[in-house]
Amino acid sequence: WSEAALNFLGLSANKGTESLLASSREPIAPPKTKSKPRLDMASGFTPEEEISMKLSRINGAINKMTKEEIQEKLANIGLNTCGVKDVLKKRLKNYYKRQRTAQSNRALTEDDVLKFDYLVVIDYEATCSETNDNFVHEIIEFPAVLVDAQGNVLGDDFQRFCRPKLNPKLTPFCTDLTGITQSQVDNAQYFPEVLVEFENWMAKHKLGTQYKFAILTDGPWDMARFLKTQTEISDIPFPQWARQWINLRKAYTAFYGCGKVNLQHMLQDLGMTFQGRPHCGLDDARNIAAIAARLLKDGCIMRVNEFHRDVRPSAVNSRGGGRAEEGGGSSSSSSRMSSSKSRLTQKRPQTKEGQPTGSRSYHGESPDIPQEGENLEDLLQYLKLQRS
């Protein structure tokens, strides 16, 4: 069956099949004398079972391929060749899964269909101080980036600065971290006016009317912490469109089967580099959107996986979203500066709930870009690195 699977992959015996088969330490088992049942309805196998059995053989062949062989195959079929080996394997396997599914002449199941026409990537920047003792965070940058269902990052971004109300003067720490100047927020509108502009921007793209969409963020903090606090400060209702969202980190770890990651880890795993200035909200959102686009093209089905804590999941119309999970809250402040390796090859022990346990350790490699919600000492260290 190995040769048949390799032939399906386009690897002939004259072009490296011998080396591929030789890379397996176990000898190929001799064929059984007992004839195998035919894979058709007369044998009792359903079309779905036929597809599953053929894909199993293809996946087995892919598992034996080297990284270079996988990259060569991806290049031949026009797919992206960047990323660590586990990412490349997942990408190639999903390609053949979609190919075989298309050949099965059956209606696509619910899991085969993307639930949303568009993803709206949001990454707020908020006021902050070095100590953050009793400091109330107010949104000072409101960016958004559109990603379509085919995994294309669209060029019509949204970005507005917001004028803080409680702490109108930015701290030097905040300016150093975000790059947002005092004059930018002084000349900006207050958050309620910016929110109206954002919703008009969504209406221009017919989001929520003609097209289904979901908010996507890097972690739970943008919706569950920053937006929630801001609506309370501004004394306005929490927006209906923000009551459920996709946490990219959860979607990434579930799809690639890896441990806990942050933005920098995801970029490194996919063979990408951060474009722009870290902690510029629009640049962060664009990099998050690039990761989401890569996930879509690799075959990931995006589902809502977090909800506003005041909303019961059973009462929310997820419009095709996945399993309801309550989002919200801040991340642990006890996490240390992590290794630049995540990752896909370093799987963690799982709890009963399926969440990775333990924390990453720092092995003296180049530090990651700290994220909102992580240890403040990491942010301070990162600022020192920037100044040097």
Number of C-alpha atoms within 10 A of each C-alpha: 13 14 17 15 19 20 14 15 16 13 17 14 14 7 10 12 17 12 11 18 19 13 13 12 7 8 9 11 6 6 8 7 6 6 7 8 10 11 16 12 10 9 10 11 15 13 16 11 13 17 17 15 14 18 19 15 18 24 20 16 20 22 16 15 19 14 18 12 15 20 20 14 17 19 12 10 11 9 17 17 21 15 19 16 20 18 21 24 22 18 25 24 21 18 18 16 20 12 11 16 19 12 10 13 9 10 9 11 7 9 13 13 12 18 21 19 16 25 27 22 29 26 28 25 27 24 26 22 17 14 10 11 8 6 13 16 21 26 23 26 25 21 24 28 26 25 24 16 19 13 21 17 23 13 10 12 16 16 17 21 23 25 24 24 14 12 14 14 16 20 16 14 17 18 15 14 22 19 15 21 15 15 11 15 20 16 11 17 17 18 25 15 11 19 16 11 15 18 14 13 16 18 13 9 15 13 19 14 10 10 11 15 24 25 20 33 25 23 25 26 21 24 28 23 16 21 20 20 18 22 17 11 16 14 10 11 9 16 12 8 12 17 21 28 28 26 22 27 20 18 19 21 18 14 17 18 17 18 25 23 21 20 20 21 21 24 18 18 23 20 14 16 12 17 11 12 13 17 21 18 25 26 19 26 25 26 23 24 28 22 21 27 20 18 22 19 19 22 20 21 19 27 24 24 21 24 25 24 16 11 13 12 18 8 7 14 9 20 13 16 20 16 12 17 15 16 23 19 14 16 14 9 11 10 16 16 23 23 17 21 21 20 24 21 14 12 13 18 12 12 9 7 6 9 15 16 12 12 14 20 13 15 12 10 10 12 17 18 21 24 17 20 17 18 17 20 15 19 19 15 14 17 16 10 10 10 7 6
